[in-house]
Amino acid sequence: MTSTSCMVLILLSVQFSGASCPQGCLCTSDILNCGSLGLDRFPNPLPFTTSVLDLSHNRLTWLAAGSFYGLPRLQTLHMSHNRISLLSPGAFHNITSLRYLDLSSNKLQVVGKYHFQDLQALEVLLMYNNRLTRVESNTLMGLSNLRKVYFSLNQITDFPFFSIRKHSHPSLVTLDLSSNRLFRLPMDDIVLLPVAVQKGLYLHNNSLECDCSLYRMFWHWEQKGYQSVKDYKDNYKCLMYGEPQVSINFMRSLHFFENCTVGKMISLISPKADKVVYEGEQVRLDCTGTLNGEDLSYSWIIPHQENISYLIQNGTLRLNQDGSLDILAAQSVDSGIYQCTAVDNTRMINESREVNLTVVAQHSTEETFNTGYTTLLGCVVTLVLILMYLYLTPCRCGCCKPPPPSPAISSFGENRCNLASIFAAPSTDRLKSKSQSDRHVVFLEPLMAGKNGHPKAAFVVEQPAIEWDTENFTIFRERNDFE
């Protein structure tokens, strides 16, 4: 092996061991500080152990694709106060662990999805004091860990508020759009922002047009004590009739908004509804309330960890035109509180409704128990009715009127009357047909034994024959002749 080859191997080993530090930079175990060196290109080499890299206050003009290749541990990147005007689509490729990115005080004009799509762990993004005029709708897409975003001190005239929702940015608490050129705000999109984002939405020092709906929103936020309005109360100004020369303060010039009914900016909460269904059933959760009209929009917050849009696409959920939400086949994991928000974009009124859904499993043992219980209850009721008829029902039949010839016969007639009135009162036609035939009716005392074990006749009364229902009670018997 030649001396030249040995030297190359030594240099490579030093470079990849992370022991090398770029000229003029300050290096510690995992911090590389190359700030304020007047650099117009990236220093070389960059130790792979770097977790904090400071390249601020230099003369860098653009970031090429793969600029940070070989820095798998990089978590914090400072690049403020440079001259960067262009970001290549793959500039931040392979640094998926980056959490803090400072690109403030540069010359960037447009940012889009492809600039930050690899930074899925990003929590803080500083883009203030650039020359941004547009933020594309997919710029923050996929950055679900974002907590703070700063776009202040730019020239932004429009911002995609609709791209920020609870399921897409659950941790976002600060969105700074102050000191831009926003003229009109999409109120329907801002009202649907998560409450945490509304509390940290900074809109002061913009060229906003004086509008009742805008005034009601700021007034409402101030009443709730949102710091974004409370701390910058004197910086919320608007232009009367869109004229830059006539600027008034939203919170100090109340007489200009006397015709604006601040009471309209209210949030109505419907009573919480409870719903219990069985597994496998289709469930419809209504979003109906007191609001009505054509300019209504709806949003749902579900107890699932999954994205509601994904559940709608795969057929698990279905969102209807009236705002109701269908669960096509309810499962036990669907149990929880569902919250729907209906927004009247014309009157700036929003109404929320909560439904507590409980999905239970079907058990055959429960059905058997319910059926047996119902049968037992029916038997008890029937027995009580029979006893009431036996002991409480008065005699209303005409056969009780003729006086009996003797006390025994009287007792017999009374008993017969009571039984006839309770169990088997015959029809009039059948009584007539029976009275025309010459028959004898014999009442036999039950279990009265005579000689040789035969029943003994107690009384013989010649009466018109009456036909009794003997299906359940055998009391009277008919014979054509008796001797």
C-alpha positions as CSV (number, residue, x, y, z in Angstrom):
1,M,0.0,0.0,0.0
2,T,1.4,3.4,-1.0
3,S,1.7,6.4,1.2
4,T,-0.9,8.3,-0.8
5,S,-3.5,5.5,-0.2
6,C,-2.7,5.5,3.5
7,M,-3.3,9.2,3.7
8,V,-6.7,8.9,1.9
9,L,-7.8,6.2,4.3
10,I,-6.7,8.3,7.3
11,L,-8.7,11.3,6.0
12,L,-11.8,9.3,5.3
13,S,-11.6,7.7,8.7
14,V,-11.3,11.1,10.4
15,Q,-14.3,12.4,8.3
16,F,-16.6,9.5,9.0
17,S,-15.7,9.3,12.7
18,G,-17.2,12.7,13.2
19,A,-14.0,14.1,14.7
20,S,-13.4,16.6,11.9
21,C,-14.7,20.2,12.3
22,P,-15.1,22.6,9.4
23,Q,-12.6,25.5,9.3
24,G,-13.8,28.5,11.3
25,C,-16.7,26.6,12.9
26,L,-17.1,25.8,16.6
27,C,-17.7,22.1,17.3
28,T,-18.8,20.3,20.5
29,S,-20.0,16.8,20.9
30,D,-23.2,17.3,18.9
31,I,-23.3,21.0,18.2
32,L,-21.9,22.6,15.0
33,N,-21.8,26.4,15.0
34,C,-20.9,28.0,11.7
35,G,-22.8,31.2,12.1
36,S,-21.6,34.7,11.1
37,L,-18.7,33.5,9.0
38,G,-19.8,35.1,5.7
39,L,-20.2,31.7,4.1
40,D,-21.7,31.5,0.6
41,R,-21.6,27.7,0.4
42,F,-22.0,24.8,2.8
43,P,-19.0,24.0,5.0
44,N,-17.4,20.7,4.5
45,P,-17.3,18.2,6.1
46,L,-20.3,18.1,8.4
47,P,-19.9,15.6,11.3
48,F,-22.6,13.0,11.3
49,T,-22.9,13.4,15.1
50,T,-24.4,16.8,14.7
51,S,-27.8,17.3,16.3
52,V,-27.8,21.2,16.3
53,L,-26.5,23.1,13.3
54,D,-26.2,26.9,13.2
55,L,-25.7,28.4,9.7
56,S,-27.3,31.8,10.5
57,H,-26.0,35.2,9.5
58,N,-24.2,34.0,6.3
59,R,-24.6,34.6,2.6
60,L,-26.2,31.3,1.5
61,T,-28.6,31.9,-1.4
62,W,-30.2,28.5,-2.0
63,L,-30.5,25.0,-0.6
64,A,-29.8,22.2,-3.1
65,A,-31.2,18.7,-2.9
66,G,-29.4,16.6,-0.4
67,S,-27.7,19.5,1.3
68,F,-27.9,17.8,4.7
69,Y,-27.1,14.3,3.6
70,G,-25.2,12.4,6.2
71,L,-26.8,14.1,9.2
72,P,-29.2,11.4,10.5
73,R,-29.2,12.9,14.1
74,L,-30.0,16.5,13.1
75,Q,-32.9,17.9,15.2
76,T,-32.3,21.7,15.2
77,L,-31.4,23.8,12.2
78,H,-30.8,27.6,12.3
79,M,-30.5,29.3,8.9
80,S,-31.9,32.7,9.6
81,H,-30.4,36.0,8.2
82,N,-29.1,34.5,4.9
83,R,-30.1,35.3,1.3
84,I,-32.0,32.2,0.6
85,S,-34.6,32.7,-2.1
86,L,-34.9,29.1,-3.4
87,L,-35.6,25.8,-1.8
88,S,-35.1,22.7,-3.9
89,P,-37.8,20.0,-3.5
90,G,-35.3,17.6,-1.9
91,A,-33.4,20.1,0.2
92,F,-34.4,18.5,3.5
93,H,-34.3,14.9,2.4
94,N,-33.0,12.3,4.8
95,I,-33.3,14.5,8.0
96,T,-36.5,13.0,9.2
97,S,-35.7,13.6,12.8
98,L,-35.6,17.4,12.4
99,R,-37.9,19.2,15.0
100,Y,-36.9,22.8,14.8
101,L,-36.4,24.7,11.5
102,D,-35.5,28.5,11.4
103,L,-35.6,30.0,7.9
104,S,-36.6,33.5,9.1
105,S,-35.1,36.7,7.6
106,N,-34.4,35.3,4.2
107,K,-35.8,36.1,0.7
108,L,-38.2,33.3,0.2
109,Q,-41.3,34.1,-1.9
110,V,-43.3,30.9,-2.2
111,V,-43.4,27.7,-0.1
112,G,-45.3,24.6,-1.0
113,K,-45.7,20.9,0.0
114,Y,-42.6,19.6,-1.6
115,H,-40.4,21.8,0.5
116,F,-41.3,20.3,3.9
117,Q,-42.9,16.9,3.0
118,D,-39.9,14.9,4.5
119,L,-40.1,16.7,7.9
120,Q,-42.8,14.7,9.5
121,A,-41.3,15.1,13.0
122,L,-41.2,18.9,12.7
123,E,-42.6,20.8,15.7
124,V,-41.6,24.5,15.2
125,L,-41.3,26.3,11.8
126,L,-40.1,29.9,11.6
127,M,-40.7,31.6,8.3
128,Y,-41.2,35.2,9.5
129,N,-39.5,38.2,7.8
130,N,-39.3,36.8,4.3
131,R,-40.9,38.0,1.1
132,L,-43.7,35.4,1.1
133,T,-46.7,36.3,-1.0
134,R,-48.4,32.9,-1.2
135,V,-48.5,29.8,1.0
136,E,-49.8,26.9,-1.0
137,S,-52.7,24.8,0.3
138,N,-50.6,21.7,0.9
139,T,-47.6,23.5,2.5
140,L,-48.3,22.1,6.0
141,M,-49.9,18.8,4.8
142,G,-48.5,15.8,6.6
143,L,-46.8,17.8,9.4
144,S,-49.0,16.4,12.1
145,N,-46.5,17.1,14.9
146,L,-46.5,20.9,14.3
147,R,-47.0,23.0,17.5
148,K,-45.9,26.5,16.4
149,V,-45.8,28.1,12.9
150,Y,-44.7,31.7,12.3
151,F,-45.5,33.4,9.0
152,S,-45.5,37.0,10.3
153,L,-43.8,39.9,8.7
154,N,-44.4,38.8,5.1
155,Q,-46.6,39.9,2.2
156,I,-49.2,37.1,2.4
157,T,-52.6,38.0,1.0
158,D,-54.3,34.7,1.4
159,F,-53.8,31.7,3.6
160,P,-55.2,28.1,3.4
161,F,-57.0,28.0,6.8
162,F,-59.2,25.1,5.5
163,S,-56.1,22.8,5.5
164,I,-55.8,23.0,9.3
165,R,-58.2,20.7,11.3
166,K,-58.1,18.8,14.5
167,H,-57.3,15.5,12.9
168,S,-54.6,16.9,10.7
169,H,-52.8,19.1,13.2
170,P,-53.8,18.0,16.7
171,S,-50.9,19.7,18.5
172,L,-50.9,23.1,16.8
173,V,-51.3,25.9,19.3
174,T,-49.7,28.9,17.5
175,L,-50.3,30.2,14.0
176,D,-48.8,33.7,13.6
177,L,-50.0,35.6,10.5
178,S,-49.5,39.1,11.9
179,S,-48.0,41.9,9.9
180,N,-49.0,40.7,6.5
181,R,-51.4,42.0,3.8
182,L,-54.5,40.0,4.6
183,F,-57.5,42.0,3.4
184,R,-60.5,39.6,3.8
185,L,-60.6,36.5,5.9
186,P,-62.5,33.3,5.0
187,M,-64.7,33.4,8.1
188,D,-66.3,30.0,7.5
189,D,-62.9,28.3,7.5
190,I,-61.7,30.2,10.6
191,V,-64.8,29.4,12.6
192,L,-64.1,25.6,12.0
193,L,-60.5,25.9,13.2
194,P,-59.8,23.9,16.4
195,V,-60.2,26.1,19.6
196,A,-56.6,25.7,20.4
197,V,-55.6,27.2,17.1
198,Q,-58.1,30.0,17.4
199,K,-56.6,30.9,20.8
200,G,-53.2,31.2,19.2
201,L,-54.2,32.7,15.9
202,Y,-52.4,36.1,15.5
203,L,-53.9,38.4,12.9
204,H,-53.0,41.9,14.1
205,N,-51.3,44.5,11.9
206,N,-53.0,43.4,8.7
207,S,-54.9,45.4,6.1
208,L,-58.3,44.0,7.1
209,E,-61.5,45.5,5.8
210,C,-63.9,46.7,8.4
211,D,-66.7,44.2,8.6
212,C,-69.4,43.3,11.1
213,S,-68.6,39.5,11.0
214,L,-64.9,40.2,11.6
215,Y,-65.7,42.6,14.4
216,R,-68.0,40.1,16.1
217,M,-65.3,37.4,15.8
218,F,-62.6,39.6,17.5
219,W,-65.1,40.8,20.1
220,H,-66.0,37.2,20.9
221,W,-62.4,36.2,21.2
222,E,-61.7,39.1,23.6
223,Q,-64.6,38.1,25.8
224,K,-63.2,34.6,26.0
225,G,-59.8,35.9,27.0
226,Y,-57.9,34.7,23.9
227,Q,-54.3,35.9,24.3
228,S,-54.0,36.5,20.6
229,V,-56.4,39.4,20.8
230,K,-56.0,40.4,24.5
231,D,-52.2,41.0,24.2
232,Y,-52.4,42.9,21.0
233,K,-55.7,44.8,21.4
234,D,-54.3,48.1,20.1
235,N,-52.9,46.5,17.0
236,Y,-56.1,45.1,15.6
237,K,-57.1,47.8,13.0
238,C,-59.3,47.8,9.9
239,L,-59.8,50.0,6.9
240,M,-63.1,51.8,6.6
241,Y,-64.5,51.3,3.1
242,G,-61.2,49.7,2.1
243,E,-59.4,53.1,2.2
244,P,-55.9,52.9,3.6
245,Q,-56.2,56.5,4.8
246,V,-59.1,55.7,7.1
247,S,-57.9,53.1,9.6
248,I,-59.7,52.5,12.9
249,N,-59.1,50.2,15.9
250,F,-61.5,47.3,16.2
251,M,-61.5,47.3,20.0
252,R,-61.3,51.0,20.7
253,S,-63.7,52.5,18.1
254,L,-66.9,50.8,19.2
255,H,-69.2,53.5,17.9
256,F,-68.3,52.6,14.4
257,F,-69.8,49.1,15.0
258,E,-73.0,50.1,16.7
259,N,-75.1,48.5,14.0
260,C,-73.2,45.2,14.4
261,T,-75.0,42.8,16.7
262,V,-72.3,41.2,18.7
263,G,-74.8,38.8,20.2
264,K,-75.1,37.0,16.9
265,M,-71.6,35.6,17.4
266,I,-72.8,32.9,19.7
267,S,-72.2,29.2,20.2
268,L,-75.2,27.1,20.9
269,I,-74.9,23.8,22.6
270,S,-77.6,21.3,22.3
271,P,-78.3,18.8,25.1
272,K,-76.2,15.7,25.0
273,A,-78.0,12.7,23.6
274,D,-77.4,9.1,24.6
275,K,-77.8,6.3,22.2
276,V,-77.5,2.5,22.8
277,V,-77.3,0.1,19.8
278,Y,-76.3,-3.5,19.2
279,E,-73.2,-4.6,17.3
280,G,-73.7,-4.9,13.6
281,E,-76.5,-2.4,13.4
282,Q,-76.5,0.7,11.2
283,V,-76.5,3.9,13.3
284,R,-77.4,7.4,12.2
285,L,-76.1,10.3,14.4
286,D,-78.1,13.5,13.7
287,C,-76.6,16.9,13.5
288,T,-79.9,18.7,13.6
289,G,-80.6,21.7,15.9
290,T,-82.1,25.1,15.8
291,L,-80.0,26.3,12.8
292,N,-81.6,26.2,9.3
293,G,-80.7,27.6,6.0
294,E,-78.8,26.9,2.8
295,D,-75.4,28.2,3.9
296,L,-74.7,25.6,6.6
297,S,-71.5,23.6,6.9
298,Y,-70.9,20.6,9.2
299,S,-68.0,19.0,10.9
300,W,-67.7,16.0,13.2
301,I,-65.2,15.0,15.9
302,I,-65.2,11.3,16.5
303,P,-63.6,9.2,19.3
304,H,-61.4,7.3,16.9
305,Q,-57.7,7.7,16.4
306,E,-58.2,7.2,12.7
307,N,-58.7,10.1,10.3
308,I,-62.5,10.6,9.7
309,S,-61.8,11.2,6.0
310,Y,-60.1,7.8,5.7
311,L,-63.1,6.1,7.5
312,I,-65.5,7.7,5.0
313,Q,-63.4,6.6,2.1
314,N,-63.2,2.9,3.2
315,G,-67.0,2.7,3.8
316,T,-66.9,2.6,7.6
317,L,-68.7,6.0,7.9
318,R,-71.0,8.0,5.6
319,L,-71.5,11.7,5.8
320,N,-74.9,12.9,4.5
321,Q,-76.1,16.1,3.0
322,D,-78.0,17.1,6.1
323,G,-74.9,16.8,8.3
324,S,-75.9,13.4,9.8
325,L,-73.2,10.7,10.2
326,D,-73.9,7.1,9.5
327,I,-72.0,4.2,11.0
328,L,-72.7,1.4,8.6
329,A,-71.9,-1.5,11.0
330,A,-71.4,-0.4,14.6
331,Q,-68.7,-2.2,16.6
332,S,-67.8,-2.0,20.3
333,V,-64.8,0.2,19.4
334,D,-67.2,2.8,18.0
335,S,-68.5,3.6,21.5
336,G,-67.7,7.2,22.7
337,I,-68.8,10.8,22.4
338,Y,-69.4,12.2,18.9
339,Q,-69.5,15.9,18.5
340,C,-71.0,17.7,15.5
341,T,-70.7,21.4,14.8
342,A,-73.1,23.2,12.4
343,V,-72.0,26.6,11.2
344,D,-74.3,29.3,9.7
345,N,-71.8,31.1,7.6
346,T,-74.2,34.0,6.9
347,R,-75.2,34.9,10.4
348,M,-71.9,33.7,12.0
349,I,-73.7,31.3,14.4
350,N,-72.4,27.9,15.3
351,E,-74.2,25.2,17.1
352,S,-72.6,22.0,18.5
353,R,-74.3,18.7,19.5
354,E,-72.9,15.7,21.3
355,V,-74.1,12.1,21.1
356,N,-72.8,9.5,23.6
357,L,-72.9,6.3,21.6
358,T,-72.8,2.9,23.4
359,V,-72.5,-0.3,21.3
360,V,-73.3,-3.5,23.2
361,A,-72.9,-7.1,22.2
362,Q,-76.0,-9.3,21.6
363,H,-76.3,-12.3,24.0
364,S,-78.8,-15.1,23.6
365,T,-79.0,-15.6,27.4
366,E,-80.4,-12.1,27.8
367,E,-83.1,-12.8,25.3
368,T,-84.0,-16.1,27.0
369,F,-84.2,-14.4,30.4
370,N,-86.4,-11.7,29.0
371,T,-88.8,-14.2,27.4
372,G,-89.1,-16.2,30.6
373,Y,-89.7,-13.2,32.7
374,T,-92.4,-12.0,30.3
375,T,-94.2,-15.4,30.4
376,L,-94.0,-15.5,34.2
377,L,-95.4,-12.0,34.5
378,G,-98.3,-12.9,32.2
379,C,-99.2,-16.0,34.3
380,V,-99.3,-13.9,37.5
381,V,-101.5,-11.3,35.9
382,T,-103.9,-14.0,34.6
383,L,-104.1,-15.7,38.0
384,V,-104.9,-12.3,39.7
385,L,-107.7,-11.6,37.2
386,I,-109.2,-15.0,37.7
387,L,-109.2,-14.5,41.5
388,M,-110.8,-11.1,41.1
389,Y,-113.5,-12.6,39.0
390,L,-114.2,-15.4,41.4
391,Y,-114.4,-13.2,44.6
392,L,-115.2,-9.7,43.5
393,T,-117.5,-9.9,40.5
394,P,-121.2,-9.3,41.4
395,C,-124.1,-11.4,40.1
396,R,-126.0,-9.7,37.3
397,C,-127.9,-12.6,35.8
398,G,-131.7,-12.9,35.8
399,C,-131.7,-16.5,37.0
400,C,-131.2,-15.2,40.6
401,K,-134.6,-13.5,40.8
402,P,-137.0,-16.5,41.3
403,P,-137.1,-17.4,45.1
404,P,-135.9,-20.9,45.8
405,P,-138.3,-23.5,47.3
406,S,-135.9,-24.3,50.1
407,P,-132.6,-23.0,51.6
408,A,-130.7,-25.8,50.0
409,I,-132.2,-25.1,46.6
410,S,-131.6,-21.4,47.1
411,S,-127.9,-22.0,47.8
412,F,-127.7,-24.1,44.8
413,G,-129.3,-21.5,42.5
414,E,-127.0,-18.8,43.9
415,N,-123.9,-20.8,43.3
416,R,-125.1,-21.7,39.8
417,C,-125.8,-18.0,39.1
418,N,-122.3,-16.9,40.1
419,L,-120.6,-19.5,38.1
420,A,-122.7,-18.8,35.0
421,S,-122.1,-15.1,35.2
422,I,-118.3,-15.6,35.4
423,F,-117.4,-18.5,33.1
424,A,-120.0,-19.5,30.4
425,A,-123.0,-17.2,30.1
426,P,-124.9,-18.7,27.2
427,S,-126.4,-16.8,24.3
428,T,-130.1,-16.0,24.1
429,D,-130.7,-18.1,21.0
430,R,-129.1,-21.2,22.6
431,L,-131.2,-20.7,25.8
432,K,-134.4,-20.6,23.7
433,S,-133.5,-23.8,21.8
434,K,-132.7,-25.6,25.0
435,S,-135.9,-24.5,26.8
436,Q,-138.1,-26.1,24.2
437,S,-136.8,-29.7,24.9
438,D,-137.9,-31.6,28.0
439,R,-134.7,-32.3,29.8
440,H,-133.7,-32.8,33.4
441,V,-130.6,-31.3,34.9
442,V,-128.9,-33.0,37.8
443,F,-126.3,-31.4,40.1
444,L,-123.9,-33.9,41.5
445,E,-121.8,-33.1,44.5
446,P,-118.2,-33.8,43.8
447,L,-116.5,-36.7,45.5
448,M,-119.7,-37.7,47.4
449,A,-119.6,-41.5,47.4
450,G,-122.7,-43.7,47.7
451,K,-123.0,-47.3,47.9
452,N,-120.6,-49.4,45.9
453,G,-118.4,-46.3,45.3
454,H,-121.0,-44.6,42.9
455,P,-121.8,-40.9,43.1
456,K,-124.9,-40.1,45.1
457,A,-127.4,-37.7,43.7
458,A,-128.0,-34.7,46.0
459,F,-130.8,-32.7,44.3
460,V,-133.0,-33.2,41.4
461,V,-134.5,-30.0,39.9
462,E,-136.6,-29.8,36.8
463,Q,-135.4,-26.7,35.0
464,P,-134.9,-25.6,31.4
465,A,-131.6,-27.1,30.3
466,I,-128.6,-24.8,30.2
467,E,-125.6,-25.7,28.2
468,W,-122.3,-25.1,30.2
469,D,-118.8,-24.9,29.0
470,T,-117.3,-28.0,30.5
471,E,-113.9,-27.8,28.9
472,N,-112.2,-26.6,32.1
473,F,-114.9,-27.0,34.8
474,T,-117.1,-30.2,35.1
475,I,-120.0,-29.1,37.3
476,F,-123.3,-29.8,35.5
477,R,-124.1,-32.8,33.4
478,E,-127.1,-33.3,31.0
479,R,-129.1,-36.4,30.5
480,N,-132.4,-37.0,28.6
481,D,-133.7,-39.1,31.5
482,F,-132.8,-39.8,35.1
483,E,-134.3,-42.4,37.4
